[in-house]
Amino acid sequence: MIRFRIIKRKPLPGWAKIVIPIAAILATLILSAIPILMAGGHLWKSYYYLFYGALGTRFNLLETFVKASPLLLTGLAVAFAFRAKFWNIGAEGQLLAGALAATVLGVNLGGVPQPFVLPIVIIGGFLAGGIWAAIPAILKTKLKVDDVVSTLLLNYVMIHIMGALLFGPLQQPGSSWPRSAAIIKAACYPILLPRSRFHMGILIAFFVVFVIWFINQRTTFGYRSKAVGVNIRAAHFGGINTTSVIIWTALISGGLAGLAGVGELCAIQYRLIMDISPGYGYSGIVIAMLGNLHPVGVLFSSLFFSVIIVGAQTMSRMTGVPSYIAEVIQGMSLMVMLIFLLFTEYKIKVMKK
Amino acid sequence: MVDTQQPMVTMSSITKYFVDVTANHKVTFNLYSGEICALLGENGAGKTTLMNILFGYYACDEGEIFIKGEKADLSSPKDAIARGVGMIHQHFALVHSQTVLENIVIGTESGKGLFLDLKTARRKLLALQEKFGLQIDPEARVWTLSVGEQQKVEILKALYREVNILIMDEPTAVLAPAETEDLFKTLKSFVEEGRSVVFISHKLNEVMDISDRIVVLRGGQVVAERHTAETSPRELANLMVGRELLEDIDKKQLEPGRPVLEIQNLDALNDKKLPALKNLNLVVRQNEILGMAGISGNGQRELSEILFGLRDPARGAIKINSIPLKFGNPSSAIKLKMARIPEDRMDTGLLMDLSVEENLILEDHASAEFQTYGLMKLKRIQRYSDELISAYSIATAGRDAVTKSLSGGNLQKVMLARELAGKPAVVIASQPTRGLDVGAMEYIHQRLLQERERGAGILLISEDLDEVFALSDRIIVIYEGEIMGEAAGENASREQIGIWMSGVNIKVKQ
């Protein structure tokens, strides 16, 4: 009889951290050939148009960055929370909270001197997302309410709050659609490159990668947050105020998701609509896991996702493979990555008996 | 006597390895019909592992098992139950939302078609209850039962499956004294008709009360086998913890100074809400080591958790350098300069997934020395870590190595380095050398003696009598949350300490 056992392996050398994600992406693309062929697509042509559509022209390349910016922010939000084992599944709701706050501010700040408007909108969006995430963190630390459930359910609460406001006080005067009035010009993110939608929020998102890396590596807060995530009992034993660490981690995490909402509102839609996010908050969870919770990993995984999402449009148009294939590839990439990560720590031993 | 008959169970030359530990080494164990056999040993002696092998839970790496004379290949508990072996673990395997009857029937369904035949099952259960005096309402939901009653359900479950070899893993740990008595009665009637029981325990008195025969395990090996009638708690205590003294300890004569740790009228409950500490008082002075001996499970864990700030007492006060300790808050202990060596260093003491450096600075990372405005002074932290690594000769690939890659002795060195670096006023060392090899043990002992010379007061909580005798200026013995007695270190007799450890409050003549 042959038995299989999963056993721990010795820690892998440093280069594995770079090789494994690349191998995982290659494996994903190979596996994705199956659904593409099943959908009747021509394999090489499909992949050619997938990448051409995302990277091939100036406009497409810039669109890939436009799409990457909210994914990057929600991915960082989730990764930052998960690192402290605060299971924030609520980036979607926090994104909406940020967009909502930015709408209220962006529509009504006409009397404020122009240079101050955008900073206020950004800070307001950050705080709204942060506070929305702090609620489940307080419930977790004070009342031991499970954070997976509470963060997830608060997403639906926020969607309905937004719906109520869009059919009520925030609705554009004279409109029968659930949409707000447009924000004022001073509240819009500047477009940085002509003939594109490449906006300031993209730079903010890239800057946040550095900020999160810096917090994680260089600050006492980043150290505490990591300690709490690794072993909350030992962190508490060592004198760390774990309650405060979890709440602050949630505030920052939710704030980043809120920034994603601000970006979508102030650079893409300019007014609040129900469909402001096609599930960026949920994609953020996958992106964070795919990036192994490291800010640089999250940067690359969000770019990979946006390449797939943007490229799938062109692929669909040119080869007839439905653009839903993008979601199949995303799901596949996460599963492959999780399996690869499993084998960085464990190996299968075959035992003969 | 029993020895002449054919054993019910023979486990011969059983060896079991876990990743880097040998849990059982060439253990041979026999169980005879009609007896209650106690497996006695410290935590980690390999008792539960051995029985998990007999229950088919683990596969042994070497050795053979015979049940009723037949060679048994047990690859799962199912195989064991089919051969009449049942085991009740410390954590019960009951479905809380279901009734007693449903729990007992689970897995043995002998229904008509799709439906459970609960009527027949109920009749059989009631007959068993009658016979063994285990009165429980079969319709009661398990979550409404006390722990003692749940244990009865587990026993009934075994009886219902017609088990004739019953293994109980520390069954009294969760019971109140009256419930323990009931359990003992049940076990005695269980073995009357030729069934047998293996009773895993580290409590001497219990073992003396209930068993016919005692097998003592230490470090994964059988060190002794005694008929209960022919041994004493004292002998058992020595067998359990005794080790040849290998080191030569050079202890300076020092006059104890002012009190640095005072514990006053401390009462506490354990996790089961039973009394763990009863009006405990003690004082530790500068330049002295107070050794607290005792078999584990007598309140030592609760005491150290209260001192560490992990548990609230029911009553009482603790002072360090005459300043009251705030309970339930580890940073109060840190601020008052208490060095804390917890017994579970891998779970409570250290962050195994972080680097050695990150562990060394855990308690001091927020001090002005290592940060300004929340920015860590990396250079200084690195220098500090390197200093400690060399001062404590910690064998590691470097300060950045992940802590779980270190050996047990080096983990404890990291723990000591972190705790002793701040020149503590008091050191609480809880089982500081458990599971360590002789070299690491000697090192830890030397460090504790150095702290004593420097002027710290040390409370050494240990099961290891040799350690307590070698290091302590004074020795106290804890039993069921109370101090049984105190003796001066140099002229304490092992005999006296052994008697106190077994819960008997008499003085032997010197």
Boltz contact constraints between the chains, C-beta under 6 A:
constraints:
  - contact:
      token1: [A, 218]
      token2: [B, 375]
      max_distance: 6.0
  - contact:
      token1: [A, 218]
      token2: [B, 376]
      max_distance: 6.0
  - contact:
      token1: [A, 219]
      token2: [B, 374]
      max_distance: 6.0
  - contact:
      token1: [A, 219]
      token2: [B, 375]
      max_distance: 6.0
  - contact:
      token1: [A, 220]
      token2: [B, 365]
      max_distance: 6.0
  - contact:
      token1: [A, 220]
      token2: [B, 366]
      max_distance: 6.0
  - contact:
      token1: [A, 220]
      token2: [B, 371]
      max_distance: 6.0
  - contact:
      token1: [A, 220]
      token2: [B, 374]
      max_distance: 6.0
  - contact:
      token1: [A, 220]
      token2: [B, 376]
      max_distance: 6.0
  - contact:
      token1: [A, 223]
      token2: [B, 365]
      max_distance: 6.0
  - contact:
      token1: [A, 227]
      token2: [B, 351]
      max_distance: 6.0
  - contact:
      token1: [A, 230]
      token2: [B, 351]
      max_distance: 6.0
  - contact:
      token1: [A, 230]
      token2: [B, 353]
      max_distance: 6.0
  - contact:
      token1: [A, 230]
      token2: [B, 354]
      max_distance: 6.0
  - contact:
      token1: [A, 231]
      token2: [B, 351]
      max_distance: 6.0
  - contact:
      token1: [A, 233]
      token2: [B, 348]
      max_distance: 6.0
  - contact:
      token1: [A, 234]
      token2: [B, 348]
      max_distance: 6.0
  - contact:
      token1: [A, 234]
      token2: [B, 351]
      max_distance: 6.0
  - contact:
      token1: [A, 237]
      token2: [B, 330]
      max_distance: 6.0
  - contact:
      token1: [A, 237]
      token2: [B, 348]
      max_distance: 6.0
  - contact:
      token1: [A, 238]
      token2: [B, 362]
      max_distance: 6.0
  - contact:
      token1: [A, 238]
      token2: [B, 363]
      max_distance: 6.0
  - contact:
      token1: [A, 239]
      token2: [B, 330]
      max_distance: 6.0
  - contact:
      token1: [A, 239]
      token2: [B, 331]
      max_distance: 6.0
  - contact:
      token1: [A, 239]
      token2: [B, 334]
      max_distance: 6.0
  - contact:
      token1: [A, 239]
      token2: [B, 363]
      max_distance: 6.0
